[in-house]
């Protein structure tokens, strides 16, 4: 057999092995990225739920009736009897 006749099949076998290793590596990386994506989606859902709860809490704490009750009871504030407008003079 000639040397050139062995070179072509050998180079094809090497190319097939390299290609197979590349496929395995790519699939492994893909699985890792899918796992990471699922974790990030889970984190996003948790953060969205926390954000909704915080918005509800903020709305509750900023309720006008609540603020007025705290101002009257805890801080002793009252509405003024007379309204006086003071203009700013330059």
N, C-alpha and C positions, 0 to 999 in steps of 0.2 A: 504494500500500500504506500501511496505517496504521502508525504508530509502534509501537503495542502488538503488532501482528502480527510484527514483527521482534524484539521484545524477548524473547518466549518462546523461539523457536529459539536465539537468541544465548545466553540464560541456560542453556539445556539443553546447548549445546555447551561452554560454560565449565564447567558441572558435570561433564560427561564428561571433559574434559581434566584437571580437578582430581582427579577420581576415579582416572583412569589414572595420574597422577603419584603419588598416594597408594599405589596398588597397587605401582608400581615401587619406591618408597621402602621399603615394608613388606617386599617380597621381598628387597631388598638387605640390610636389617637382619637379616632371618631367616637369610640365608646367612652373614652375619658371626657371628651367634650360634651357628649350627650348627658353624662352623669352630672357634669358641672352645670349644664343648662337647666336640668331638672332641679338642682339645688337652688339656683338663682331664681327660678320661677316660684319655688316654695318660699324663698325669702321675700320675693315681691308680693306674694299673696299675704304673707304675715304682715309686711309693712303697710300694705293697703288697708288691712283690717285695723291695724294700730292707728293709722292716719284717720280713718273714719271715726274711731273711738275718741281720738283727740279733738276732732272737729266737733263732735257731739258734746264733749266735756267743755270745750271753749264756749259753745253756744249756751250751755247751761250756766256757766259762770258769768257770762256777759249779759244775762237776762236783766232787763231794766228793773223789774220788780225786786229781784234779788239784790241788785246794787243799791237800790233805794232803801231797802230794808236794812242792809248793813250800814249805810250812811246814817240812817236815823238811830238805829239801836246801838251800834258799836262806836260810832264816831260822834254821836250827839248832834248831827247836822240837821238843820231845818230849812224850810224855804223862807226866803226873806219876805218881810211884810210889805215893804215898799220896794219897787223896782226903780233904781236910779241908773241912768245912763251917763257915764262919764266919758267925755270926749278927750282924746289925746291932743294936747296942744304942742306944736313944734317948738 
